[in-house]
């Protein structure tokens, strides 16, 4: 059997249905904002995590010194770098052991021209034998000759590249002749990966071609160590670190594994999610003001009724409860409608912004809907606290006299 | 069934022949911007169980202020008010609330029914306050019948009832917890003469059943129903 005070609250909401509905719309918007933004951020995190975990068994080694030059250079322009040296590479190979694959690679960014259309991409210099260790050729063959090149899936689709096409590498300046590479294969899309090799918008050439045109022989941009047994990842990392970074105060190389990159990226995305949640929270704050206003109106309109209730023996706590129920009803109304809307809007937003809804119904994503509903209800009850307190503390004589 | 603290106090007061209500040198002073206003000026008064008292006097004589004191909606500025032998000044807000709920029934000039509840629910409401559950004993319905409100009419909201019907419902609400005291503030003030007399007949009947009835009125004809008349002027009792 229902509480009489709950009944009174329900009837009061029904009596002022339009006003209550309008106040609840604020909560609906707040719940939708919080839930959708939260789900968007979480889906983004889940997708990135998924992609990064593809290279979870890889150690990425870069020089700890500041790199100089190379950026936007034209082939043959002189450049210098302080990448991983030949000696360091040798030590890495020794520390990594024979079971694990060590892949040194060069990298810079470049401009290129294809059929009179200019573009910009990364360019990697990788030994052909290493390419298939971590990249998949979707179409065509691996690099065989020095002028052969592979291209990433994005660059291939954006420029409508086909096997056999030729690309001029470097910035067109009208005077200098630019080298040309011959496309022999198109790589499978990788998305965001944890091995710091983002080939989707890149051109892959042989190490010899790269050093012929960019210089920097034996100054590798990075060295990836693919560890056969993932359980030994930390062990291999320590071994390399102690072998090369002999002085901990002045490390010469930086070793990153998937977990540190993953935690760094997810932490950034987490901060971003919190930020967008806070923006959603502002709409709830506005809704709270609206609920507060409606509750104050309800109290002011019912002063005489409050006087009657108090004079015939209603406890102050019971009057307080009655108004808190009313705020809760508005919260439940707004929260439930907001929850349903969040499901629809959240799904559409995630689909449109991320391009996949594969993670939408996972618990860590969908939890934002009940979470948002709960927050909406709590906000309503908090907004009703002062009006309820005011109602319960009225003087019954003054309240009865009120017209 | 165990008696509540208030009920025990009332029963004991009856046994000891202690006045049900005792005002000892009670004054009520309102501190206004224009200066202090004394609404009740050293009132000393005993009302015994089963009395039918009419409080009369011109406007501003202090009738309503005295009713608020008797209904323990307010406390004296000075002096002491005893209800069933218990000093009201020493009671907490919650104890006073419970005493109002269990011991006093109110009938107001403007009926003051709860507009969101039906007539039946208005009468059931004090029972719910007391027992913390809905009435399953049929008491609310029985009390409504006793004042001439049938089942069909009891389903109506107050706004759907006539003034006389509303006042009958208000009397039923006041009676449902079987209070010792019935405080009636101008109960016929908003009714036509005929209906007013019908309401007074109900109050006379209740008095004959043993209820203590205290009535505020400015109508001498209505005051004639009481067995004792207390006349107030400028916050003082001038005749009792």
Boltz contact constraints between the chains, C-beta under 6 A:
constraints:
  - contact:
      token1: [A, 1]
      token2: [B, 134]
      max_distance: 6.0
  - contact:
      token1: [A, 4]
      token2: [B, 128]
      max_distance: 6.0
  - contact:
      token1: [A, 8]
      token2: [B, 116]
      max_distance: 6.0
  - contact:
      token1: [A, 11]
      token2: [B, 116]
      max_distance: 6.0
  - contact:
      token1: [A, 308]
      token2: [B, 112]
      max_distance: 6.0
  - contact:
      token1: [A, 311]
      token2: [B, 73]
      max_distance: 6.0
  - contact:
      token1: [A, 313]
      token2: [B, 97]
      max_distance: 6.0
  - contact:
      token1: [A, 313]
      token2: [B, 100]
      max_distance: 6.0
  - contact:
      token1: [A, 313]
      token2: [B, 101]
      max_distance: 6.0
  - contact:
      token1: [A, 313]
      token2: [B, 129]
      max_distance: 6.0
  - contact:
      token1: [A, 314]
      token2: [B, 129]
      max_distance: 6.0
  - contact:
      token1: [A, 315]
      token2: [B, 97]
      max_distance: 6.0
  - contact:
      token1: [A, 396]
      token2: [B, 73]
      max_distance: 6.0
  - contact:
      token1: [A, 397]
      token2: [B, 68]
      max_distance: 6.0
  - contact:
      token1: [A, 397]
      token2: [B, 73]
      max_distance: 6.0
